[in-house]
């Protein structure tokens, strides 16, 4: 199979509210940042794939607001109304199909401009489930409790995830929430939805990410440090929560199996130098880590308590601070890819993982990890 690489990335700073920018201005900022840092121009872009949501943007056809900002004049532009990692998959497929040599992927979100609970409630079945007042926090608390009832996982373990990631975020200039806190300080915060406290829940964020993909035949035009997309898998689970075992995730198992097989991964614990995964809630880092094969079931917290998954450990997980440090809806997964790309290019600054050559990137959308997308990124 032909190869595709990430040749340039850019991120905005993620903030609680970007009141001084509309969608087009925010996207223009990140696209121009990508161009200015890499020497690329609109003429180098053959195709554009964007990621956003009509619900979160509060308008029909959400990509229409950013057409000029991404340079979509006299060029193909498509929107994926899902996480930016799935937009990246579509972008890669368009290149591998032979239609284009380069594709610009841009994800944007302004979570500050909507009623988050009301928007999330619309995800659920309108006849039976929506009437219960469900949102992502409520159902994630249900999943956290199911996971903790099945395995010896405690609220102290959840707090350890928060402490690790928010400390990592102090080294990330793009992070929204970054602070050094002890486990006791985290456990003293307000209980929002048992067993999830205030800091167990990622903060809604505004921001954007841009990434340029290129076919291997033209990579040398753009960079001498390409990051290759060597494996990918995605899978979607049942819509109704009652049809799923919330203490695990069959869709993540299948998505990771596909990605690992494509990339030739035989031992995840030894084959990766870092992991950037989607932890919109603290328990998710533990649950996803185990399903991805980095720890035995119910044992992921030991990675943190032993220091092995901390920055400087043998397998750093979320050295950027993860989604717990900033949660721009539909952008957060692409931010994980951007962070992994910076790591593999040795451009991650204070959060750099020394000698990083291969990274796993994970993202999820839908309640309780309904849909997962897993990527393997490599320097070679």
C-alpha positions in Angstrom: 0.0 0.0 0.0 1.1 3.6 -0.7 2.1 5.6 2.4 0.7 8.9 3.7 2.5 11.1 6.2 1.7 14.1 8.4 4.0 16.9 7.1 2.7 19.9 9.2 0.6 20.6 12.2 -0.7 23.6 14.1 -2.9 24.2 17.1 -4.5 27.2 18.7 -4.3 27.7 22.4 -7.4 26.0 24.0 -9.4 28.4 26.1 -12.7 28.4 28.1 -14.0 31.0 25.7 -12.6 32.7 22.7 -15.0 35.7 22.8 -12.7 37.8 20.5 -12.9 35.3 17.6 -15.7 33.9 15.5 -15.4 30.5 13.9 -13.8 31.8 10.7 -11.3 33.9 12.5 -10.3 31.0 14.8 -9.8 28.6 11.9 -7.9 31.3 9.8 -5.5 31.7 12.8 -4.7 28.0 12.9 -4.4 27.5 9.1 -2.1 30.5 8.8 -0.1 29.3 11.7 0.4 26.0 9.9 1.4 27.7 6.7 3.8 30.2 8.4 5.6 27.5 10.4 6.1 25.2 7.5 6.4 27.5 4.4 3.3 26.0 2.9 0.7 28.0 1.0 -2.9 27.5 -0.2 -1.4 26.4 -3.6 0.1 23.3 -2.0 -3.3 22.1 -0.8 -5.1 19.8 -3.2 -8.1 18.9 -1.0 -9.6 19.9 2.3 -11.5 17.9 5.0 -13.0 19.7 8.0 -14.4 18.4 11.2 -17.2 20.2 13.1 -20.8 19.8 14.1 -24.0 21.7 13.3 -25.2 21.1 16.9 -22.1 22.5 18.5 -21.8 25.4 16.0 -25.5 26.3 16.3 -26.0 26.4 12.5 -26.8 24.2 9.6 -23.9 23.1 7.5 -21.3 24.2 10.0 -18.4 24.1 7.5 -19.9 26.8 5.5 -18.7 29.4 8.0 -15.1 28.5 7.4 -14.8 27.9 3.7 -12.7 31.0 3.0 -10.6 30.5 6.0 -9.5 27.0 4.9 -9.0 28.1 1.3 -11.9 26.1 -0.2 -12.3 28.0 -3.4 -12.1 26.0 -6.6 -11.1 23.0 -4.5 -12.9 20.0 -3.0 -13.9 20.4 0.6 -15.8 17.8 2.7 -17.0 17.9 6.3 -16.9 15.0 8.7 -19.4 15.6 11.5 -17.3 13.6 14.0 -14.0 13.7 15.7 -11.0 15.0 13.8 -9.3 11.6 13.8 -12.1 10.2 11.7 -11.7 13.2 9.4 -8.0 12.3 9.1 -9.0 8.8 8.1 -11.2 10.1 5.3 -8.5 12.5 4.2 -6.0 9.6 4.1 -8.4 7.6 2.0 -8.8 10.4 -0.5 -5.1 10.5 -1.0 -4.7 6.7 -1.2 -7.5 6.6 -3.8 -5.2 8.6 -6.1 -7.5 11.6 -6.2 -5.1 14.0 -4.4 -1.5 14.3 -3.3 -2.2 16.5 -0.3 -5.1 17.1 2.0 -5.6 19.7 4.7 -7.5 18.5 7.8 -9.0 21.2 10.0 -11.1 20.7 13.1 -12.8 23.5 15.1 -15.1 23.9 18.0 -16.4 26.6 20.3 -18.0 24.7 23.2 -18.6 28.0 25.0 -21.3 29.0 22.7 -23.9 26.3 23.4 -25.7 24.6 26.3 -23.5 21.6 26.6 -25.9 19.4 28.6 -28.8 20.2 26.2 -26.7 19.4 23.1 -25.4 16.2 24.6 -29.0 15.2 25.6 -29.9 15.2 21.9 -27.6 12.3 21.3 -29.9 9.9 23.0 -33.1 8.2 21.8 -35.9 10.8 21.8 -38.7 8.4 22.9 -37.2 6.7 26.0 -33.7 7.9 27.0 -33.8 11.6 26.3 -36.6 12.2 28.7 -34.3 11.0 31.6 -32.1 14.1 31.2 -29.1 12.1 30.2 -25.9 13.8 29.0 -22.3 12.6 28.6 -21.4 13.3 32.2 -24.3 11.3 33.5 -23.8 8.2 31.4 -20.0 8.4 31.8 -20.5 8.3 35.6 -22.6 5.2 35.0 -19.7 3.6 33.0 -17.2 4.6 35.6 -19.2 2.9 38.3 -19.7 -0.2 36.2 -15.9 -0.4 35.6 -15.1 0.3 39.3 -17.7 -2.4 40.4 -16.1 -5.0 38.2 -12.4 -4.2 39.0 -10.5 -3.0 42.1 -10.4 0.6 40.9 -10.9 3.4 43.5 -11.6 7.1 43.5 -7.9 7.5 44.5 -6.9 5.9 41.2 -9.1 8.4 39.3 -7.5 11.3 41.2 -4.1 9.9 40.3 -5.0 10.2 36.6 -6.1 13.8 37.1 -2.9 14.7 39.1 -0.6 13.2 36.5 -2.3 14.8 33.5 -2.8 18.2 34.9 0.8 18.3 36.0 1.8 17.3 32.4 -0.3 20.1 31.1 1.8 22.7 32.9 4.5 22.0 30.2 2.0 22.4 27.4 1.5 26.0 26.2 -1.8 25.0 24.4 -3.5 23.5 27.5 -6.5 25.3 29.1 -6.4 23.6 32.5 -2.9 23.1 33.9 -2.1 22.8 37.6 -0.1 20.8 40.2 -2.4 19.2 42.7 -2.1 16.3 45.1 -4.5 13.4 45.2 -6.0 14.7 48.4 -6.7 18.1 46.9 -8.4 16.5 43.9 -10.6 14.3 46.2 -11.6 17.5 48.1 -13.3 19.0 45.0 -17.0 18.9 44.6 -18.7 15.7 43.6 -20.6 16.3 40.3 -22.0 12.9 39.4 -20.9 10.0 41.5 -18.1 8.9 41.3 -16.9 11.8 39.2 -15.7 15.0 40.8 -15.1 18.4 39.3 -11.6 17.6 38.0 -12.5 14.1 36.8 -14.4 15.9 34.0 -12.6 17.6 31.1 -13.4 21.3 30.8 -15.3 22.5 27.7 -13.0 24.4 25.4 -12.7 26.6 22.3 -10.0 25.9 19.8 -8.9 24.5 16.5 -6.2 22.2 15.0 -4.9 22.0 11.4 -2.8 19.2 9.9 -1.5 18.6 6.4 -1.3 15.1 5.0 0.8 14.2 1.9 1.4 11.2 -0.3 4.8 9.7 0.0 5.7 10.8 -3.5 5.5 14.5 -2.5 6.5 14.4 1.1 10.0 15.7 0.4 8.5 18.9 -0.9 7.3 19.8 2.6 9.5 18.3 5.3 12.5 16.2 6.1 10.7 15.0 9.3 7.5 13.2 8.1 5.4 11.3 10.6 3.9 8.3 8.8 0.4 7.0 9.3 1.2 3.3 9.6 -1.9 1.8 11.1 -5.5 2.8 11.7 -8.7 1.1 12.9 -12.2 2.3 13.8 -15.3 0.7 15.1 -18.8 1.7 16.3 -20.7 -0.1 19.1 -24.5 -0.3 19.8 -26.5 2.8 20.0 -28.5 1.8 23.1 -26.4 1.8 26.3 -28.4 -1.1 27.6 -27.2 -3.3 24.7 -23.5 -2.8 25.8 -21.3 -4.0 28.7 -20.2 -0.6 30.0 -17.4 -2.0 32.0 -15.5 -2.6 28.8 -15.6 -1.6 25.1 -15.9 -4.1 22.3 -15.6 -1.3 19.7 -12.2 -0.2 21.1 -11.0 -3.8 21.1 -11.8 -4.2 17.4 -10.5 -0.8 16.4 -7.1 -1.5 18.1 -6.9 -4.9 16.6 -7.2 -3.5 13.1 -4.7 -0.7 13.8 -2.1 -3.0 15.4 -2.4 -5.6 12.6 -1.9 -2.9 9.9 1.1 -1.5 11.7 2.6 -4.8 12.7 2.3 -4.2 16.4 2.7 -7.5 18.3 3.4 -6.2 21.9 1.8 -2.8 22.6 3.7 -2.5 25.9 7.0 -2.6 24.1 6.2 -1.3 20.7 5.2 2.2 21.6 7.2 5.1 23.1 4.2 7.2 24.1 0.4 7.2 24.1 -2.0 10.1 23.5 -5.5 9.0 24.3 -8.9 10.6 24.7 -9.7 10.9 28.4 -12.7 13.2 28.6 -13.2 11.7 32.0 -10.5 10.4 34.3 -11.6 6.8 34.5 -11.4 6.6 30.7 -7.6 6.7 30.7 -7.6 3.6 32.9 -10.2 1.7 31.0 -8.9 2.6 27.5 -5.3 1.8 28.6 -6.3 -1.7 29.6 -8.3 -2.5 26.5 -5.5 -1.1 24.3 -3.2 -3.8 25.9 -0.9 -1.6 28.0 -2.1 -3.2 31.3 -4.0 -6.1 32.6 -7.8 -5.6 33.2 -8.3 -3.5 36.4 -4.5 -2.8 36.7 -3.9 0.3 34.7 -3.7 2.5 37.9 -0.5 0.7 38.8 1.2 2.3 35.8 0.6 5.7 37.3 1.3 4.8 40.9 4.6 3.2 39.8 5.6 6.1 37.7 5.7 4.1 34.4 3.1 6.1 32.6 4.3 9.5 33.8 6.5 11.8 31.7 9.9 10.3 32.0 8.6 6.8 32.6 8.9 3.9 30.3 5.6 4.5 28.6 4.3 8.1 29.0 0.5 8.3 28.6 -0.9 11.8 27.7 2.4 13.8 28.2 0.4 16.7 26.8 -2.1 16.6 29.6 -4.7 14.8 27.5 -8.3 15.8 27.1 -8.5 16.5 30.9 -6.5 19.6 30.2 -8.8 20.9 27.4 -11.9 19.4 25.6 -12.8 21.1 22.4 -15.5 18.8 21.1 -14.6 17.0 17.8 -11.2 18.7 17.9 -9.7 16.9 20.9 -8.8 13.7 19.0 -7.0 15.7 16.3 -5.1 17.5 19.0 -3.9 14.1 20.2 -2.6 13.5 16.7 -0.9 16.9 16.6 0.7 16.2 20.0 2.0 12.8 18.8 3.3 14.4 15.6 5.3 17.0 17.6 6.7 14.2 19.8 7.9 12.2 16.9 9.4 15.3 15.3 11.2 16.1 18.5 9.4 19.4 18.7 7.3 19.0 21.9 9.4 21.3 24.1 9.2 20.7 27.8 6.8 17.8 27.4 9.1 15.9 24.9 9.5 12.2 25.4 13.1 11.4 24.7 13.8 9.3 21.7 10.2 8.9 20.7 9.9 6.9 17.4 6.4 5.4 17.5 3.1 6.7 19.1 -0.4 5.4 19.6 -3.2 8.0 19.2 -6.7 7.2 20.3 -10.0 9.1 20.1 -13.6 8.4 20.8 -17.0 9.9 20.1 -20.5 9.0 21.4 -21.7 8.1 24.8 -19.4 5.8 26.9 -17.0 5.3 24.0 -19.5 4.2 21.4 -17.1 4.9 18.5 -13.3 4.6 18.6 -10.6 5.5 16.2 -7.0 4.2 16.9 -3.9 5.4 15.0 -0.3 4.2 14.9 2.2 7.0 14.0 5.8 6.3 13.3 8.9 8.3 12.4 10.0 5.6 9.9 
